[in-house]
């Protein structure tokens, strides 16, 4: 599983919008895909499974504390289990 990140550039009091792409770079379907993002709690676009070579775009947003100053960091971690091998795969991305 591979992940690439999207760019964000928030203004004070404005939401930081995250967009990341996950891709199954392996040769078997990945099932039971879960994604977590710190500090985003509401993610959309997380697929239940990904075929080999398939991609999915994961999005979310949050508004940082108005007293906070950047840079802000974001971390997305996704994992899934190989349909044939039963092997767990995970990929993280972190960006500022």
C-alpha positions, 0 to 999 in steps of 0.5 A: 500500500502506498500513499501520497499527500495533498497540499493544504494552506490554511488561513487563521481560523480556516479549516485545514483540508486534507486529501490523500491518495492510497494505492494498492501496489501489491498483487492481491486485493486488500480487505478490511481497509481502515484509515486514521488521521491525526488530528482529523476525526472524520474521514471520507472515501475510505474503501472497504477493499482495494484491488491490485493497482486501484487507488482511493482518495481519502479526505478530511478537515479540521479547524486548528485552535485559533491560538495555534501557529503553524506549521501544522502537521497531519498524519494519515495511516491506512492498513488492510489485510491481503485477501490471499495471504492474510498479511497485514499491510500499513502505510503512513504519510505525514506532511506539514 
